[in-house]
Amino acid sequence: MGVDVELMRPDRPLERLSRRFFPREEQDWLARSSAAEQVGRFYALWTAKEALFKALGMPPNAAHFASRQVFNSETHGSVPREIVVEGLWVGWFEAAPGYLGAYAVPSEVMQVRYLLPA
């Protein structure tokens, strides 16, 4: 399994990072989003890619791995609740206010549960 949690910082160069790491379709999807949506969508893609990277055993070519498409605007107008990528369930959760988390687990797993502090 893989998990990633990120502080959603709008002050980071999100457009530059997406051009460097995301495939063209994901870049276009972000560019068509409103400014408010871009931050959440960027971090949804980023955390999903990091969780997948960790779940698949941290392949040595991380930059190439980030360029793999996670989801696209044709099938997902917004961030989906869960998706299957390369045989892994990927889902998102709010880890704390301002933090987005993603998990990637084998698709055979029927349900993912997690506890957050109150």
N, C-alpha and C positions, 0 to 999 in steps of 0.2 A: 504494500500500500504506500501511497505517497500523500503528504499533506504540505500545504504552504499557506502562510498567513502574511499578509502585507498591510502596512499602514497606507491608506489611500490618500496619497499626497498629490494634490492638484498642481503643486509648484514644480514638480518634476517635468522634464522635457518629454512629455508623453508622445507627441507627434514624432519627434526624432527617434525615440526608442522604438516606436511601432514600425517606423521605416526601416530601422536596422534589423529588427528581429521577427516581424510578422509578415506573412505572405500578403501579396497585393490585395486579395479579397478582404482580408481582415482589416488592412489599412483603410481601404475604401469604406468599409462598414463603419469604422470609427470616424472617418472624415465626414460622413453623412449624418452623424449623430449631433445632437445639440451639445453645447459646451458642458452642460450639466450631466448629460448622459455619457460623454466621452470618458470621464474619470472612472465611473463605475464599470463601463464596458472594457476599458483598457485593463483594469485590475482583474476583471473576470477572466480575460484571456491570459494575462500574465500568471495569475495564481493557478489556473488550470494547467498551463504548460509546465510550471514548476512542479506541481503535484504529479503530473504524468511522468516527467523527467525522473523524479524520485522513485515512483512506482515501477518504472521500467528498468531500474538498476543504474541510473545515472550514466547514460551512454557518454562516451568521451567527446562526441561532437555536439556539445550543448548548443552552440549558436545555430547549427543546422537543425537541431531538434526543435528549437523555438520557431523555426520557419514552417513547421508542419501545421497545417490548418486544423484548428480545434472545432470551430463551427462557422457558419456563414449566414449572411443576411437573407439569403433566399429561403433557407429552412428555418431561420430564427430571426424574427424581427427585433427581438430583444434578447437579453441573456436568458437561456433556458434554465429550468430548475435543475435538471440533470441531463446528461448526454452520455453516449457510449463512444469512446475513442480508442481505437486499437485494442478492443476487447476489455476495456476498463470503464467502469462507471465513474463519471466525474460529476461532482456536485459542489455547491457553494454554501457557505454559512457566514453569518456575521460573528466574528470571534470576539469583538468588543466594539464599542462605538468608534467608528472610523476605520475599523480593520475588516478586511474581507479575507475569508479563508476558502480554500478549495481542497477537496480530497479526490483521490483516484484509487479505486479498489477493483479487484477482479469482478467481471460482470456476473460471476456465479453468486456473488454476495447478494442476498435478497433485500437486506435492509441495513442502512447505516444509522447508527445512533451515536450521539456525542453529548456530553454534558458540559455546560458552560456555567461558570460561577455566577451566583445571583448578584 
